[in-house]
Amino acid sequence: MRDSTTAMSDLPQDVVEEVLSSVPLTSLRAVRTTCKKWNSLSKHRSFTKKHIRKSRSETKKKEFLAIMMMDSSVYLISVGIHKDDDYNAINRKGKLISLNNVDGGVDISSVFHCSGLLLCTTKDKTPRLVVWNPYRGKTRWIETTYRDDFGFIRFGPRLSLPSHSSMVDSVTLSSVRDEQLAVLFQRKGTLQMEIWITSNIEPEAASWSMLFLVVDKKTLLTYDQHESFFVDEEKKVVMVFAKDKETKMRNVAYCYGEDGYFETVVFGESTDKNGCQLVCSYVPSSVQIK
């Protein structure tokens, strides 16, 4: 009697593609290493578009994807803001490792994000450049050359910020996924934190609207304690990344919202009590690193 069970390998490609496109971003590497057929399928343009579309849809419902630099390492993390459930979470999903994987990692001094790719500079005596695509799990070293026939790049006019500030005030810029900008503004000596978000961005101008205002004498950070933050526009919650007020070796995120909402999320110890972690929003990219 013939076994009526259908193996995954016997399914039509479009069905397999539909099933695998629902695999979480962080498990995609395991899918690629399962078999050559799945590895080849994951590189198809149709699969990539479908997987990224589903990932973005799920991200908007549940969590943010972000890049975090902490203790000279770069991580892909998920940030969940659940105000109604009184539960927030930060989970590490991946880590930038060296190409030869001799020491399991590289020490990073700075990171720049653009269109789903990360350009990182190392802490070596002679700094090196490495490009990382967290979505595909691929890295590539870039050979540096010294030339004297360089040119100049001219940028457009600077976009105005929503509030006037002085040298001692705290103004922190953040991205809201890949569509908007947000500004956290706190004037020195005050216990107010303003959260602004762009309503429109043009090449030469930007329109801003205040999302909400935090006023809290007990929990508000001092003006020099934060370097990066996330905003959930729908829930009107801001997650500010900083060092613990009492234990400087502990990394925390302070969540503020309307009507006095406040919560602290602890996500690990640090080896550097002075350096703050840098966090920026991340949107998956299908760009191949060759």
C-alpha positions as CSV (number, residue, x, y, z in Angstrom):
1,M,0.0,0.0,0.0
2,R,1.4,3.4,-1.0
3,D,2.1,5.9,1.7
4,S,-0.2,8.9,1.2
5,T,2.0,11.2,3.2
6,T,3.4,14.1,1.0
7,A,7.0,15.1,1.7
8,M,7.9,18.8,1.7
9,S,10.2,18.1,-1.3
10,D,7.3,16.8,-3.3
11,L,5.3,20.0,-3.0
12,P,5.1,22.5,-5.9
13,Q,7.6,25.4,-5.7
14,D,5.0,28.0,-5.1
15,V,3.5,26.1,-2.2
16,V,7.0,25.6,-0.6
17,E,7.7,29.3,-1.2
18,E,4.5,30.3,0.6
19,V,5.3,28.1,3.6
20,L,8.9,29.1,3.9
21,S,8.1,32.8,3.5
22,S,6.4,32.6,6.9
23,V,9.6,31.5,8.6
24,P,10.8,34.3,11.1
25,L,13.7,36.4,9.9
26,T,16.0,35.0,12.6
27,S,15.4,31.4,11.5
28,L,16.0,31.9,7.8
29,R,19.6,30.9,8.0
30,A,18.6,27.5,9.3
31,V,16.3,27.1,6.4
32,R,19.1,27.9,3.9
33,T,21.3,25.2,5.4
34,T,18.7,22.5,5.4
35,C,19.1,21.6,1.8
36,K,20.4,23.0,-1.5
37,K,16.9,23.3,-2.9
38,W,15.7,25.6,-0.1
39,N,18.9,27.5,-0.2
40,S,18.4,28.2,-3.9
41,L,14.7,29.0,-3.3
42,S,15.5,31.6,-0.6
43,K,17.6,33.5,-3.1
44,H,14.8,33.8,-5.7
45,R,13.5,37.3,-6.2
46,S,9.8,36.3,-5.7
47,F,10.6,34.6,-2.4
48,T,12.6,37.5,-1.1
49,K,9.9,40.0,-1.8
50,K,7.2,37.8,-0.2
51,H,9.3,37.1,2.9
52,I,10.2,40.7,3.4
53,R,6.6,41.8,2.9
54,K,5.4,39.3,5.5
55,S,8.2,40.2,7.9
56,R,7.3,43.9,7.8
57,S,3.7,43.1,8.2
58,E,4.3,41.0,11.3
59,T,6.8,43.6,12.7
60,K,4.2,46.3,12.5
61,K,1.8,44.2,14.5
62,K,4.2,42.9,17.2
63,E,7.6,44.4,17.4
64,F,10.4,46.5,15.9
65,L,13.6,45.2,14.4
66,A,16.6,47.2,15.4
67,I,20.4,47.3,15.3
68,M,22.2,47.7,18.6
69,M,25.9,48.4,19.2
70,M,27.0,47.5,22.7
71,D,30.4,46.7,24.1
72,S,32.1,47.0,20.7
73,S,29.7,44.4,19.2
74,V,26.8,44.8,16.8
75,Y,23.5,42.9,17.2
76,L,20.2,42.5,15.5
77,I,17.4,42.8,18.1
78,S,13.7,42.8,18.4
79,V,11.9,45.4,20.5
80,G,8.4,44.6,21.6
81,I,6.3,47.4,23.1
82,H,3.0,46.1,24.7
83,K,1.6,48.9,26.8
84,D,-1.8,47.3,27.2
85,D,-0.3,44.1,28.4
86,D,2.1,45.9,30.7
87,Y,4.9,43.8,29.1
88,N,7.9,45.0,27.0
89,A,10.7,42.9,25.7
90,I,14.1,43.2,24.0
91,N,15.6,40.1,22.5
92,R,18.9,39.6,20.6
93,K,18.3,37.9,17.3
94,G,21.8,37.9,15.7
95,K,25.4,39.1,16.0
96,L,27.9,40.4,13.5
97,I,30.7,37.8,13.3
98,S,34.0,37.9,11.4
99,L,34.2,36.3,8.0
100,N,36.9,33.8,9.0
101,N,35.2,33.2,12.3
102,V,38.5,32.7,14.1
103,D,37.7,34.6,17.2
104,G,33.9,34.5,16.8
105,G,33.5,38.3,16.4
106,V,35.0,41.7,15.6
107,D,35.3,44.8,17.7
108,I,33.3,47.6,16.2
109,S,33.9,51.3,16.8
110,S,31.0,52.8,14.7
111,V,28.1,51.6,12.6
112,F,26.1,53.3,9.8
113,H,22.8,52.0,8.5
114,C,21.3,52.5,5.0
115,S,18.7,50.6,3.1
116,G,19.0,47.4,5.2
117,L,22.8,47.3,5.0
118,L,25.3,48.1,7.8
119,L,28.7,49.7,7.2
120,C,30.9,49.0,10.3
121,T,34.4,50.3,11.2
122,T,36.6,48.1,13.4
123,K,38.7,49.1,16.4
124,D,41.9,47.8,14.8
125,K,45.1,49.9,14.9
126,T,44.4,50.4,11.2
127,P,40.6,50.5,11.0
128,R,38.9,48.2,8.5
129,L,35.5,48.3,6.9
130,V,32.9,45.5,6.9
131,V,29.4,45.5,5.3
132,W,26.7,43.3,7.0
133,N,23.3,42.4,5.7
134,P,21.5,41.0,8.8
135,Y,18.6,39.7,6.7
136,R,20.8,37.5,4.6
137,G,23.4,36.9,7.3
138,K,26.2,37.9,4.9
139,T,29.3,40.0,5.5
140,R,32.1,41.3,3.3
141,W,35.3,43.1,4.1
142,I,36.0,46.2,2.0
143,E,39.6,46.9,1.0
144,T,40.6,50.5,1.7
145,T,42.8,52.4,-0.7
146,Y,44.5,55.8,-0.4
147,R,44.0,58.2,-3.3
148,D,44.5,61.9,-3.9
149,D,42.0,62.4,-6.7
150,F,39.0,62.6,-4.4
151,G,35.9,64.8,-5.1
152,F,33.4,66.6,-3.0
153,I,29.8,65.7,-2.2
154,R,27.4,68.5,-1.6
155,F,24.3,68.0,0.6
156,G,21.1,69.8,0.5
157,P,19.9,72.4,3.1
158,R,19.6,71.2,6.7
159,L,16.1,70.4,7.8
160,S,14.8,72.4,10.7
161,L,13.9,70.7,14.0
162,P,10.6,71.3,15.8
163,S,12.0,73.2,18.8
164,H,14.7,75.7,19.3
165,S,17.5,74.4,21.6
166,S,20.7,75.6,23.2
167,M,24.1,73.9,23.6
168,V,23.2,72.4,27.0
169,D,19.8,70.9,25.9
170,S,19.4,67.3,24.9
171,V,18.1,66.7,21.3
172,T,18.2,63.1,20.1
173,L,17.1,62.0,16.6
174,S,15.7,58.6,15.7
175,S,14.0,56.9,12.7
176,V,10.5,55.4,12.8
177,R,11.0,52.3,10.7
178,D,12.0,53.6,7.2
179,E,9.4,56.3,6.7
180,Q,9.6,59.0,9.4
181,L,11.9,60.7,11.8
182,A,11.4,61.3,15.5
183,V,13.0,63.8,17.9
184,L,13.3,63.5,21.7
185,F,13.7,67.0,23.1
186,Q,14.6,67.8,26.8
187,R,15.7,71.1,28.0
188,K,18.3,71.1,30.8
189,G,16.9,71.7,34.2
190,T,13.3,70.7,33.3
191,L,11.3,67.5,34.0
192,Q,9.6,67.5,30.6
193,M,10.4,65.3,27.6
194,E,8.9,66.2,24.3
195,I,8.4,63.6,21.6
196,W,8.0,64.9,18.0
197,I,7.5,63.0,14.8
198,T,7.6,64.1,11.2
199,S,4.2,64.4,9.4
200,N,5.9,65.2,6.1
201,I,9.4,65.2,4.7
202,E,10.5,67.1,1.6
203,P,14.0,67.6,0.1
204,E,14.2,71.1,1.6
205,A,11.7,71.1,4.5
206,A,10.1,68.9,7.1
207,S,6.8,69.2,9.0
208,W,6.6,68.1,12.6
209,S,3.9,67.3,15.1
210,M,4.2,66.7,18.8
211,L,3.3,63.1,19.6
212,F,3.1,63.5,23.3
213,L,4.7,65.2,26.3
214,V,6.2,63.3,29.3
215,V,6.1,65.1,32.7
216,D,7.4,62.9,35.6
217,K,9.4,64.2,38.5
218,K,10.4,60.7,39.8
219,T,11.3,58.6,36.8
220,L,12.5,61.1,34.1
221,L,16.1,60.7,33.0
222,T,18.5,63.6,33.3
223,Y,19.3,65.4,30.0
224,D,22.6,63.6,29.5
225,Q,21.6,60.0,30.1
226,H,20.1,59.0,26.8
227,E,21.6,58.5,23.3
228,S,19.0,56.6,21.4
229,F,15.3,55.8,21.5
230,F,12.3,54.1,19.8
231,V,8.8,55.5,19.3
232,D,5.5,53.5,18.9
233,E,3.3,56.1,17.2
234,E,0.1,54.2,17.6
235,K,0.5,53.4,21.3
236,K,2.2,56.7,22.0
237,V,5.1,55.1,23.9
238,V,8.8,56.0,23.8
239,M,11.5,53.5,24.8
240,V,14.7,55.3,25.8
241,F,17.9,53.3,26.0
242,A,20.4,54.2,28.7
243,K,22.4,52.9,31.6
244,D,20.7,52.0,34.9
245,K,20.6,54.9,37.2
246,E,22.0,53.0,40.2
247,T,24.1,50.2,38.5
248,K,26.0,51.7,35.6
249,M,27.1,48.3,34.3
250,R,23.4,47.4,33.5
251,N,21.8,48.2,30.2
252,V,18.1,49.2,30.5
253,A,15.3,50.7,28.5
254,Y,12.9,53.2,30.1
255,C,9.4,53.2,28.6
256,Y,7.3,56.3,28.9
257,G,3.8,57.0,27.8
258,E,0.7,59.1,28.4
259,D,-1.1,59.3,31.7
260,G,2.0,58.5,33.7
261,Y,2.8,55.2,32.1
262,F,6.3,54.0,33.0
263,E,8.2,50.7,32.9
264,T,11.9,49.6,33.0
265,V,13.2,46.8,30.9
266,V,16.6,45.3,31.8
267,F,18.4,43.6,28.9
268,G,21.9,42.7,30.0
269,E,25.1,43.7,31.7
270,S,27.8,45.8,30.1
271,T,31.6,45.8,30.3
272,D,31.7,49.5,29.8
273,K,30.0,51.7,32.4
274,N,30.6,54.9,30.5
275,G,29.5,54.0,27.0
276,C,25.8,53.9,26.1
277,Q,24.4,51.5,23.6
278,L,23.5,52.8,20.2
279,V,20.2,51.6,18.8
280,C,18.7,52.4,15.3
281,S,15.6,51.0,13.5
282,Y,16.2,48.3,11.0
283,V,14.1,47.2,7.9
284,P,15.1,44.0,6.1
285,S,16.8,44.3,2.7
286,S,17.2,41.8,-0.1
287,V,20.4,43.4,-1.4
288,Q,23.1,40.9,-2.3
289,I,26.6,41.5,-0.9
290,K,29.0,40.3,-3.6
